Amino acid sequence: MSAGAVPPGIPAIDEPLEQDPAARRRPLARSLLPLAAAALVWNLLLVATGLWRHVWWLWLFGDFLLIVLAAERIGRVVPPRRRKLYERTLALGFPVLAIAAWQLVVDAGILNPLWFPQPTRIAKALWELTVSYDRFSQTSLIGRPWLIPQALSADGLAGAWKLIAEGHVWATLGRVFAGFVLGAIPGILLGIVMGINQTVRLMLDTTLSAIYVLPKIAIFPIVMLMFADPFGEGPKIVVVALSVFFLMTINTMAGVRDIDPVFLMAGRNYGARGLQLFRHVIIPAAMPVIFAGLRLALGTALIVIISVEFLRAKQGVGYMTFYYWEVLNPEKMYAGLFVVMVLGVVLTMALQWVQRKVMPWDRG
């Protein structure tokens, strides 16, 4: 064999390798065909025998498993440019399927519609809450923004603000925002100090851990005693601020303590000292843990304020939800719970937007 000759059966370097047929990706339709057949047989079998009414939970679990398998196979062939669309479809598609299953199970009489009303009835109740005005409590869900032009022309900004202030949603959001800010800022500052200074950490760590485990709703009566108006907004905001403060202090302290020493050494080698080291190394390195704590604190703040509004409020989403439970109106009670969930999603998305602005280097 001459020098440079290629042995038989081995392709030359510039010759394209032939793709192995066994490793070639099967078409999407062919990969989904067995799952579609299994779903058809599974559902027809349960419906034809009438067993789905008795084992409806198993029926839903089987359909869920088949949907997961199909989504995974579709995900393997989704091109990168369509990846976000695929992920959003999964994130939004599953709640839609869950609501459809809820509607079907209740319509079939499996669940009692008195305690588990259909989503269509809940949606109708939510619409009624949005467009109606309770003359007894002088409140509504989001106020009456459609009357703002008339109020501006008649009473100016005071009239417009009165329409907005009557909304349950804005009352809850105002308490959450005020308590979140008042609790997060000092909590982050104290957490940084505790993370840096061992003496302060040893002095306060045990005390903070002991107070943190107390149910915040249990200390609400104590907080009420601290104010001249125990039924005003002050106690509600303070109890939210306390729940956020302890959570942010502990999370921030953990984030500062877990900073890789390599970052600190690199900062010092580049001449960072004192405030420069604090600003350019410690804060950015602890920022992911701080924002994780902020997300937990935001959810905790919403939970606490809804609980407080159950007990002592005349306005707010929690008050509205509890009121319709008391008068046995489950559709509007579920509508109130749905509003709470929407608030949680919106607030989390807003916090994530802030995180992207504050941490442009972290795109994960």
C-alpha positions as CSV (number, residue, x, y, z in Angstrom):
1,M,0.0,0.0,0.0
2,S,1.5,3.3,-1.0
3,A,2.2,6.1,1.5
4,G,-0.8,8.3,2.1
5,A,-3.2,5.6,0.8
6,V,-6.4,5.1,2.7
7,P,-7.2,1.5,3.8
8,P,-10.3,0.0,2.3
9,G,-13.5,0.6,4.1
10,I,-12.3,3.8,5.9
11,P,-13.4,7.1,4.3
12,A,-11.0,9.8,3.4
13,I,-10.7,12.9,5.6
14,D,-12.4,15.0,3.0
15,E,-15.1,12.4,2.3
16,P,-18.3,13.0,4.3
17,L,-19.1,10.2,6.8
18,E,-22.3,8.4,6.0
19,Q,-24.9,8.8,8.7
20,D,-25.7,5.6,10.6
21,P,-29.4,4.8,9.8
22,A,-29.9,3.4,13.4
23,A,-28.8,6.8,14.8
24,R,-30.9,8.8,12.4
25,R,-33.7,10.7,14.2
26,R,-37.1,9.3,13.5
27,P,-39.8,11.6,12.1
28,L,-41.9,13.3,14.8
29,A,-45.1,11.9,13.5
30,R,-43.8,8.3,13.7
31,S,-42.5,8.8,17.3
32,L,-45.9,10.2,18.4
33,L,-48.0,7.5,16.7
34,P,-47.6,4.9,19.5
35,L,-48.4,7.4,22.2
36,A,-51.5,8.6,20.3
37,A,-52.6,4.9,19.9
38,A,-52.1,4.3,23.6
39,A,-54.0,7.4,24.6
40,L,-56.9,6.4,22.3
41,V,-57.1,2.8,23.7
42,W,-56.7,4.0,27.3
43,N,-59.5,6.5,27.1
44,L,-61.9,4.4,25.0
45,L,-61.4,1.5,27.4
46,L,-62.3,3.5,30.5
47,V,-65.2,5.3,28.8
48,A,-66.7,2.1,27.3
49,T,-66.6,0.2,30.5
50,G,-67.7,3.2,32.6
51,L,-64.8,2.8,35.0
52,W,-63.6,6.3,34.5
53,R,-66.2,7.6,37.0
54,H,-64.9,5.3,39.7
55,V,-61.1,5.6,39.0
56,W,-61.2,9.1,37.5
57,W,-57.9,10.0,39.4
58,L,-56.2,7.1,37.6
59,W,-57.7,8.1,34.3
60,L,-56.3,11.7,34.7
61,F,-52.9,10.4,35.8
62,G,-52.7,8.1,32.8
63,D,-53.5,11.0,30.4
64,F,-51.0,13.2,32.2
65,L,-48.3,10.6,31.8
66,L,-49.0,10.2,28.1
67,I,-49.0,14.0,27.6
68,V,-45.6,14.2,29.4
69,L,-44.1,11.5,27.2
70,A,-45.4,13.2,24.1
71,A,-44.1,16.6,25.2
72,E,-40.7,15.1,25.9
73,R,-40.5,13.6,22.4
74,I,-41.6,16.9,20.8
75,G,-39.0,18.7,22.9
76,R,-36.2,16.6,21.5
77,V,-36.8,17.9,17.9
78,V,-37.7,21.5,18.7
79,P,-35.2,23.8,17.0
80,P,-33.4,26.3,19.3
81,R,-35.2,29.3,17.8
82,R,-38.5,27.7,18.8
83,R,-37.4,26.6,22.2
84,K,-39.0,29.5,24.1
85,L,-42.3,29.0,22.4
86,Y,-42.2,25.3,23.3
87,E,-41.5,26.1,26.9
88,R,-44.2,28.7,27.1
89,T,-46.7,26.3,25.5
90,L,-45.9,23.8,28.3
91,A,-46.2,26.4,31.0
92,L,-49.5,27.7,29.8
93,G,-50.9,24.5,28.3
94,F,-50.9,22.4,31.4
95,P,-53.1,24.8,33.5
96,V,-55.5,25.0,30.6
97,L,-55.7,21.1,30.5
98,A,-56.1,21.0,34.3
99,I,-59.0,23.5,34.2
100,A,-60.6,21.5,31.4
101,A,-60.3,18.3,33.4
102,W,-61.8,20.1,36.5
103,Q,-64.8,21.2,34.4
104,L,-65.3,17.7,33.0
105,V,-65.1,16.0,36.4
106,V,-67.6,18.3,38.0
107,D,-70.0,18.2,35.1
108,A,-70.0,14.5,35.3
109,G,-71.1,14.7,39.0
110,I,-67.9,13.1,40.4
111,L,-67.2,16.2,42.5
112,N,-69.9,18.2,44.3
113,P,-70.4,21.4,42.4
114,L,-71.5,23.1,45.6
115,W,-67.9,22.9,47.0
116,F,-66.0,22.6,43.8
117,P,-67.9,24.8,41.3
118,Q,-67.0,24.6,37.6
119,P,-64.3,26.9,36.3
120,T,-67.0,28.5,34.0
121,R,-69.0,29.5,37.1
122,I,-65.9,30.8,38.8
123,A,-65.0,32.9,35.7
124,K,-68.6,34.3,35.7
125,A,-68.3,35.1,39.4
126,L,-64.9,36.8,38.7
127,W,-66.5,38.9,36.0
128,E,-69.3,39.9,38.4
129,L,-66.8,40.9,41.1
130,T,-64.9,43.0,38.5
131,V,-67.8,45.0,37.2
132,S,-70.0,45.2,40.3
133,Y,-69.8,47.5,43.3
134,D,-70.7,46.4,46.8
135,R,-72.8,49.3,48.3
136,F,-72.7,47.7,51.8
137,S,-68.9,47.7,52.1
138,Q,-68.4,50.4,49.5
139,T,-65.7,48.3,47.8
140,S,-65.1,46.5,44.5
141,L,-62.4,44.2,43.2
142,I,-60.3,46.6,41.2
143,G,-62.2,49.8,41.8
144,R,-64.2,51.4,39.0
145,P,-61.7,52.7,36.4
146,W,-64.3,53.2,33.8
147,L,-65.8,56.0,35.9
148,I,-62.4,57.8,36.3
149,P,-63.0,60.3,33.4
150,Q,-66.3,61.4,35.0
151,A,-64.8,61.6,38.5
152,L,-61.9,63.7,37.1
153,S,-64.2,66.2,35.5
154,A,-66.5,66.4,38.6
155,D,-64.1,66.1,41.6
156,G,-60.6,66.1,40.1
157,L,-57.9,63.8,41.3
158,A,-59.6,63.3,44.7
159,G,-62.6,61.7,43.0
160,A,-60.4,59.5,40.8
161,W,-58.4,58.3,43.7
162,K,-61.5,57.5,45.6
163,L,-62.6,55.1,42.8
164,I,-59.1,53.4,42.8
165,A,-58.9,53.2,46.6
166,E,-62.2,51.2,46.9
167,G,-60.5,48.2,45.1
168,H,-59.7,45.1,47.1
169,V,-56.7,44.4,44.9
170,W,-55.0,47.8,45.4
171,A,-55.5,47.6,49.1
172,T,-53.7,44.2,49.3
173,L,-51.0,45.3,46.9
174,G,-50.4,48.5,48.9
175,R,-49.9,46.5,52.1
176,V,-47.7,43.9,50.5
177,F,-45.5,46.6,48.8
178,A,-45.1,48.7,51.9
179,G,-44.4,45.8,54.2
180,F,-42.0,44.2,51.7
181,V,-39.9,47.4,51.3
182,L,-39.9,48.1,55.0
183,G,-38.8,44.6,55.8
184,A,-36.4,43.8,52.9
185,I,-34.1,46.8,53.1
186,P,-33.1,46.5,56.8
187,G,-33.1,42.7,56.5
188,I,-30.6,42.8,53.6
189,L,-28.4,45.3,55.5
190,L,-28.4,43.3,58.7
191,G,-27.8,40.1,56.8
192,I,-24.7,41.6,55.1
193,V,-23.3,42.7,58.4
194,M,-24.0,39.3,60.0
195,G,-22.3,37.6,57.0
196,I,-19.2,39.7,57.3
197,N,-18.8,40.1,61.0
198,Q,-18.6,37.0,63.1
199,T,-19.3,38.8,66.4
200,V,-22.6,40.2,65.2
201,R,-23.5,36.9,63.7
202,L,-22.9,35.0,67.0
203,M,-24.8,37.6,69.0
204,L,-28.0,37.7,66.8
205,D,-28.2,34.3,64.9
206,T,-29.8,32.4,67.7
207,T,-32.3,35.2,68.5
208,L,-33.3,35.6,64.9
209,S,-33.7,31.9,64.4
210,A,-35.9,31.7,67.5
211,I,-38.2,34.6,66.4
212,Y,-38.3,33.5,62.8
213,V,-40.1,30.2,63.5
214,L,-43.0,32.1,65.3
215,P,-46.1,32.2,63.1
216,K,-46.4,35.8,62.0
217,I,-50.2,35.6,62.3
218,A,-49.7,34.7,66.0
219,I,-47.8,37.9,66.7
220,F,-50.3,40.0,64.9
221,P,-52.3,40.7,68.2
222,I,-49.1,41.9,69.8
223,V,-48.3,44.2,66.9
224,M,-51.8,45.6,67.2
225,L,-51.1,46.6,70.8
226,M,-48.2,48.8,69.6
227,F,-50.4,51.2,67.6
228,A,-52.9,53.8,68.7
229,D,-55.2,52.6,66.0
230,P,-55.0,48.7,66.2
231,F,-57.5,48.3,63.4
232,G,-55.7,50.6,61.0
233,E,-53.1,49.9,58.3
234,G,-50.1,50.1,60.5
235,P,-50.3,46.7,62.2
236,K,-51.0,45.0,58.9
237,I,-48.0,46.5,57.2
238,V,-45.7,45.9,60.2
239,V,-46.6,42.2,60.5
240,V,-45.7,41.8,56.7
241,A,-42.5,43.7,57.2
242,L,-41.5,41.4,60.1
243,S,-42.1,38.3,58.1
244,V,-40.0,39.7,55.3
245,F,-37.3,41.1,57.6
246,F,-36.3,37.8,59.2
247,L,-36.4,35.8,56.0
248,M,-34.2,38.3,54.2
249,T,-31.8,38.6,57.1
250,I,-31.2,34.9,57.2
251,N,-31.0,34.5,53.4
252,T,-28.6,37.4,52.9
253,M,-26.3,36.2,55.7
254,A,-26.2,32.8,54.1
255,G,-25.4,34.4,50.7
256,V,-22.6,36.5,52.0
257,R,-21.0,33.6,54.0
258,D,-21.2,31.3,51.0
259,I,-19.2,33.7,48.7
260,D,-16.2,31.8,47.2
261,P,-13.0,33.1,48.9
262,V,-11.4,33.2,45.4
263,F,-13.6,36.2,44.5
264,L,-12.5,38.0,47.6
265,M,-8.8,37.2,46.9
266,A,-9.2,38.3,43.3
267,G,-10.8,41.6,44.4
268,R,-8.0,42.3,46.9
269,N,-5.4,41.5,44.2
270,Y,-6.9,44.1,42.0
271,G,-6.8,46.7,44.8
272,A,-10.3,46.6,46.1
273,R,-10.5,47.5,49.7
274,G,-13.3,48.5,52.1
275,L,-16.3,49.9,50.3
276,Q,-14.9,49.0,46.9
277,L,-14.6,45.3,47.9
278,F,-18.1,45.6,49.4
279,R,-19.6,47.1,46.2
280,H,-17.8,45.3,43.5
281,V,-17.3,41.8,45.0
282,I,-19.5,41.0,48.0
283,I,-22.8,42.5,46.8
284,P,-22.6,41.0,43.2
285,A,-21.5,37.6,44.5
286,A,-24.3,37.4,47.1
287,M,-26.9,38.9,44.7
288,P,-28.3,35.5,43.4
289,V,-29.0,34.3,47.0
290,I,-30.5,37.7,47.9
291,F,-32.9,37.6,45.0
292,A,-33.8,34.0,45.8
293,G,-34.6,35.3,49.3
294,L,-36.6,38.2,47.9
295,R,-38.7,35.8,45.9
296,L,-39.5,33.7,49.0
297,A,-40.1,36.8,51.0
298,L,-42.5,38.2,48.4
299,G,-44.6,35.0,48.5
300,T,-44.5,35.0,52.3
301,A,-45.6,38.6,52.4
302,L,-48.6,37.8,50.2
303,I,-49.5,34.7,52.4
304,V,-49.3,36.8,55.6
305,I,-51.3,39.7,54.4
306,I,-54.1,37.4,53.0
307,S,-54.2,35.7,56.4
308,V,-54.3,39.0,58.2
309,E,-57.1,40.2,56.0
310,F,-59.0,37.0,56.9
311,L,-58.9,38.1,60.5
312,R,-58.9,41.9,60.7
313,A,-59.7,43.9,57.6
314,K,-62.7,45.5,55.9
315,Q,-61.0,45.6,52.5
316,G,-58.5,43.4,50.6
317,V,-58.6,40.2,48.6
318,G,-58.3,38.1,51.8
319,Y,-61.2,39.9,53.3
320,M,-63.3,39.4,50.1
321,T,-62.5,35.7,49.9
322,F,-63.3,35.1,53.5
323,Y,-66.5,37.1,53.3
324,Y,-67.9,35.0,50.4
325,W,-66.9,31.9,52.4
326,E,-69.0,33.1,55.3
327,V,-72.1,33.8,53.1
328,L,-71.6,30.4,51.3
329,N,-70.9,31.8,47.9
330,P,-68.2,29.3,46.7
331,E,-68.0,30.7,43.2
332,K,-66.9,34.1,44.4
333,M,-64.7,32.5,47.1
334,Y,-62.8,30.6,44.4
335,A,-62.6,33.8,42.3
336,G,-60.9,35.5,45.3
337,L,-58.4,32.6,45.5
338,F,-57.8,32.9,41.8
339,V,-57.0,36.6,42.2
340,V,-54.5,35.7,44.9
341,M,-52.8,33.3,42.6
342,V,-52.7,35.9,39.8
343,L,-51.2,38.4,42.2
344,G,-48.5,35.9,43.1
345,V,-47.6,35.3,39.5
346,V,-47.6,39.0,38.6
347,L,-45.5,40.0,41.6
348,T,-43.0,37.2,40.9
349,M,-42.7,38.3,37.3
350,A,-42.1,41.9,38.3
351,L,-39.4,40.8,40.7
352,Q,-37.7,38.7,38.0
353,W,-37.8,41.8,35.7
354,V,-36.0,43.8,38.5
355,Q,-33.5,40.9,38.9
356,R,-32.6,41.0,35.2
357,K,-32.1,44.8,35.4
358,V,-30.0,44.6,38.5
359,M,-28.0,41.5,37.4
360,P,-27.5,41.8,33.7
361,W,-24.5,39.4,33.9
362,D,-26.8,36.5,35.1
363,R,-29.0,35.3,32.3
364,G,-29.7,31.9,33.8
